[in-house]
Every structure is written in structure tokens, then in C-alpha cells.
């Protein structure tokens, strides 16, 4: 049982109990999709969202590099239309707009979408699916490039979402989708990536299966370092012949088959690895407390809240955490009620250890907090196994 990872607690709500929901990942015996039960509605999850992509410098750079690459690869000009699903605060579309390309963002979180609109990024505040796609096509026509970064995992009705992609895509258009790679999640014990906003967890095998069922074809794949190891897949209409399928697609599929991800048995043993991460983190924090050491956190990401709640870590073990997102300052983490402050508090408190909760941004964060070395402070990452450095 766990609270929603982006529902932060206001000071006047500290006396109220958290609403808890089952957080249990299942695997389908038929299609092997790893998924959660849809116990929370998308409206409850995303109506007022606390995640703003632009507060991560490395993620904005990732988006800029993607824009440069696809504009060149697919010869995109101002005659082409780009649509991003779950466009957040405009962190990605701003790079296309700066080149004069027509863009449209679709973002269900109204508070986040307004930030994009303020930037001059046309954004529709709505959930995406087949009905939304039909309305957009009727008003504006089809899209030459559809971008979906870390969104396909967030939709409870997967087939409706993919049907919408199919309907919105121009005859010779391209879809790119990025998502955390299930293989890396299991290999590296990244259980904190599992939270209520993520309904599905994909291998290339399962992603290709659902796309193929809607007559869409994966023609290329890239393995990325983002989010602890992600895939970016390139998709076209099946039979369009626009792009040849690269050898990389079969190479990744073969790797997954060798790892046993094409059968149920390949998914065994994950729970034991998760328990080991929990035991190591608690042992470290309890030992630090017994020795009179101060431990602060960096970040208040969704993954961090899964980690803290599953491991039972509250302010008695983690004094406070900090975050660059000002929308989280003065709030408390859901479930564990750890106070969230401005990053300057690290320099003021001079903790002995800084626990990095968004471990996927470790290098960026260590560079930002290089001054911690001045008083002999050290960094801690909990995943894939506890490391102090």
C-alpha cells in the first residue's frame, strides 16, 4: 500500500491521513506485459501534477539533442507538423518552435500545460486517445512526427492510446516513443520506477506486440542512458515502406529473448533483489543515526517516494530533502512526511551524507553539489545497490 507519488502534502494537511493504494506489479501470462492494476483514475493522477521537465538541465539537453537529430534525419521543415503527447511544460517542443516548425502539445495536467502556453507553445489540455486523435485530425490534419517521451507507460487504456497514434500519424509520418527498458529495470533492481502513474512496463518485445496489433511497425531502436536505461523506438505505418527496418531492432529483441524475457520464467528473482536494496538502505541510515551523522536527501521525485515508502524511511532517518522545483518547496513527501526545501539548505545544514533520490541524474546532481566536499560530505545512491562516494 502506497500513496500517490506526486501528491505532496501541504503543511495544513499534516494531520490528515494519506490515501493509500495497492502498488503491485503483475505480468500477463499471454502477452507478458508487466502492468499495474488501474486502481487510480488518470484524472486523479494528473489533474494537478508536480513534475516539471524543465527543472532538469540534463533532460532539457536530451530534448535539444533529440530535436537536432530528428530534424536532420527526417529532413523536417516548416511544412511538417510535430505533435508531442504529454508535452509537459514545453521542454521539448520549444526546440522545434525555435526552428519555425509548427508544433502542438497535448498535456492533461493543466498546471503544467499553462507553463508551456506561457512560453508560446500551443498546448491542448486533455488526455490523448482515439477520440482526441480524431478531433485533432478533423481540425488540423495529421502529424508528420509524433513524439511520446515517457508517456506510453502512463496510460491505463493502452490499446486506445495506440489506436490514437495510428489515427493521428500521416501516411509517411514517424512516431518516436521513449520508455524505461524493462530489462534494465529488472537487471538493476530499479523497483522505484514502479509507481501508480506508470501503468505499464515495456520490453521491446511487448512494445512491438501492441504496436503491431494496430498495424504499426518498429523500424529502428536506440538504447539510451536516461532513467537508468531506456529505449527510443521509431515507428511507421506497417507496409508504408518509408523506412527500412534496421538490424538494431532484431539485436535488441534477441538480447531480450536470451535474457528470458519472452517467457514467464525470465521474470523470477526480482522480489529478492528488491528486498536486498531495502535492507541495505535501512541498515545504512540506522547506522548513520546511531553514529550521530546527519543525512539529507536530494530530490523529491516520484521514484524517490516509492523508495522511501517501501523502505519505511521517514524524517527520523532522513532529516529533510531538497528539490530545484519551487512548486515542491515547503511541502512534505507523501506517506513519509519528509520536509522539502530549496537546495540552498544543503549548504546551510552541512549534512554528512546526501542521499540522491533521482539516482538517474546522479552526475548532474553531484556537479551541482560539488561544494559538499568542503566539509567532507559524501553522496549515497541506493540503486542498483547501495554506494557511498
N, C-alpha and C positions, 0 to 999 in steps of 0.2 A: 504494500500500500504506500502510495507516494503522492505528494501534492503536485500540481501543475508547475513545471519548472520555470515558467516565465511569469507566474502570478506572485509578484513580490509583495511583501507585507508592509503596509504603512504603519507609522508609529501608533495611530489611534486604533489599529486593528490587532495590536499585540495581545489583547485579552481574548480575542476570538479564536476558536479552534480552526485549524487548517482543514479544508476539504480534501480528503484523500481518495485516491482511485487505484484500482489494481494496475500494476505495471508488470506485465508478464508477457514475454516474447514467446510466440508459438511458431511452429513450422508446419506448412501444409504438406500432407502426405502425397498429394497428387502433383502439385506444381513446384513444391519446395520453396515457395515464398515465405520468408521469415516475416512475421507480422504481429501487430498488437490487436487485441480486441478493440473495436471502436467504442469505448465506454464514455468518451467525451466528444461533444459535438465540435466541429470546426469553428462555429460561431463563438463558443466559449473559449476556445484556444487562441483565436487570432483577432477577436474584435478590438482588443486594446493590447498591443504587443510591445514587449520591452526590448526587442532586438533590433538594432540599427546597424546595418552592414558597414557604414562609413566610419565607424569608430575603430576599425581595424585597418591600419595602414597597409599591411601586407595583403589584405583581402581586396582593397581598392587597387593595389598594384596588380594583383592577379586578374582583376576585371579589365584593367587597361591593357595588359598583355594579351588577354583573350581577344579583345576588340581589334587590336593591331593585327593579330594572326588571322582572324576570320575575314576581315575586310580584304586582306591581301589574298587569302586562299580562294575566296569565292567572288572576288572582283566586285565587291559591294559598292554601289554608288547611290546618289540621291534618288534614283529610280526604284530602289529596293526598299521594302518596308520591314522593319525589325520590331518584333513583339517579344517582351520578356514577361514570363509568367512568374508571379511572386517577385516583383521588381523592387521590393523593399523601399529604401529611401532614394532610389535613383543612382546608387553607387556604380552601376554598370552602364545603364543607358546614357548617362552623362557623357561617356566617351564617344558613343556613336553620334549623339546630338552635336557634340563639338565639331564633328566632321561634316555636319549638314545632312545626315541621314535621317529620314523620317522614323520616329520611334513611338512606341506605345507601351506603357507599363500596365500590368494588371496586378493589383495588390489588395488583398482583403482586409488588412489591418489599417483602419482609417487614420490612426495617429501617425503611422509610418508613411503611408501614402501622401499625406499632406506635406511632409518634408520634401518628397520628390516633386510635388506640384509647385512648391515654393521655389525649387530650383529650375522651374521651367520645363520639367519632364511631363508630358501628357500622361496621366495615370487614371485608370478606372478602378474604383474601389469596389471590388467584387471577387467572389470565388470563381475559379475557372473550371469549365466542364463543357459538355457538348452543347448545352443551351447557350452559354456565354459565347462560345465559338461561333454559333450560327448567327447570333445578333451582331457580332463584330464583323463577320464576313458580309452580312447584308448591308451594313453601314459603310465599311471601309475597304472591303476586299480582303484577299488572303495575304498571308505573310510570307516573305521570301526567306526570312530567318526567324526561327522561334528559339528563344533561349530559356532554359529552365535549370537554374543553378540551385541545387538542394531544395527542390520543391516536390519532385515526384514521390519522395518518401512521406510528404506531409498530407497526402490526400487519402481520405478513407475509401472513396469510391474510385479505385484505380482504373477500372475499365471506362468509366465516364470521362475521366481526365484524359486518357489516351485517345478516346474517341474524339474529344475536343481538339487535341493536337492534330489528328488526322484531318479533321474538317477545316481547320484554320490554315493548314500548310498549302502553299502554292504548288502547282503541278511539278515544278522543278526546284522547289524550295528545300531547305535543310533545317532540321531540328538538332540542337545540341542540348544534352542533358548531363548534368554533373550530380553525382551522389556518392556518399561514402561507400567504399567497396566492402561488402560483407566479409570477404576473405580476409582483409586486413583487420576488420573489427574482431573477428574470432582469433586470428593468429596473435594479435597484440592485446588481447583482453580489454578491448575498448568498450566495455559494457556501459560506460557513462554516456555513450552516444544513443543509448536506448532511453527515450522518454516519450511522453504522451503525444507530443507534436509529430513524432516520427511513427507513422502507422506501418510503414514497410521498410525492409532492409534488403538491399539488392546485391546479388551476384550478377555478372554479365549473363549467365545462363537464364536467370529469372527475368531480367530486364528484357532480353531479347525475346523471351517467350511471350510476354504480354504485348510487346510491340508487334510481333509477327501476327498475333491473333487479330490485330487491327490493320493488317496489310501494310505495315511499316517495316523497313529494313535497316538494320545497323550496318553501316558501311565502313566505319572506322572507329577506333577507340584509342584513348590516351590514358596512361596511368599517371596520376597526379599525386603530389605530396600533401595537398590540402586535406584538412580534417583527419589527419592520421593515415591517409591513403584513400584516394577517391578515383573514380573513373569518370572520364568525359567521353560520351558516346555521340557519334554523328549518325543521323537518321534521315532517310528519304522514303518517299513512297515506294513500296515494293513494285518492282517492274518498271520504274521510271527510267532506269539506265543512265541517270545523270552522273553517278559516281561509281567507280569500281570498288568492290569490297577489298579492303587491304588485308594483307596477311596477319596484321596485328589482331584482328578480330578472332581468328581461329587460334592464335597463340594464347590469348587470354582465356578463351574457352577451354583449351587443352590444359592450361595450368589449373583451372578450377576443377576439371574432371580428375586430374592427378591428385588433387587435394581431397577428393571425395565429396565435393560439393554438388555432385549430380545424384547423390543418394543420401538417405536419411542418416546412415551411419557416420557420414563425414562431419556431422554436427555435434557429435558426442564430446564430452570432456570440458565443454566451455564453462559450465557452472563451477567446477572445481577451480579453474583458473581465476574466476571472479572472486570466489571466497578467499583465495590467496592474496589478491590485491587488497581486499577489505582488511584482512588480518594484519598485513604489513603496515598499512596506513595507520590503523588504530594503535598498533604497538609503538610506532614511531611517535605519534602525537602524545600518547600516555607517558612514554619515557621522557619526552621533552618537558612535559608539565612537571613530572616528578623531579626533574633536574633544575626546575625554575627557569626554563627557557621560554621566550616569547615566540609564538608562531602567528603570523598573519597570512591572509590569503591574498592572491592577486586574481581579480576577475570574479564575475558573478554570472557565468554562462549557464545555459540550460544543462550542459553536460556536468558542470560542477554541482548543480543542485541534485542531479541523480546520484552522483558520487557521495555527496555529503549525507543525503537522506539514507541511502542504502548502508553506508558505513556508520551511521549514527553519530556524526560529528557535529556538535553544536558549539556555541561560544565558550563553553568550558574548556574546549580543546583548541579551537581556532578563534582567537580573540576578536578579529574583525577581518573583512576583506575589502578590497578597493576595486574600482572599475572606472574606465575612462568615460563611460556613458553617463552623462549628468542626469538622465531620467531615472537612474537607479540610486543616486546619492540620497542618503537619509532614509532609505528603505531597509528591509531585512529580508534575508533569503527565506524562501518558502519552506515551511517544515522545520528547518533548523534554527531559524531566527537569528542568524549572524548579521550584525550591522554592516552596511555597505557605505564606504566613504570615498572621497576623492583620492586619487593616487598619491597626493602630497602627504597623506597621513603615514605612508611608509617611512618617509624621511623624518617625520616628527616622532614616530614611535620607536624607530630603530630596532625592529624585531631581529631575533637571532636567526629565524628561518622565514622564508616566504614560500608558501605552498602555491604553486602555479596551477590553477584550476583549468583554464583553457590551454592544456598542455600542447595542443596542436599549434599554438602561437608562441611556443617557448622561446625561440630565438629572438623574436620581436620584443618580447617582454623582458628578457634578460638584458637586451641592449638598452631598453628604456630605463631599467633599474640598475644600471651598472654601478651607481653610487652606493648600493648596498654593501659593496666590498669595503667601503671606507671604514665601517665599524666591524668588519669580519662576518657580516651576514652571509647566509648561504641559501641556495634555492633548493626546492624539493619538487619533483614531479612524481605522481603516483602511478602512472600508466606508461608502458605496459607492465612495469614493475617499479617499485619504489627506488628512487635515485636521489641522492643528496649531492650537490656540487656547488 
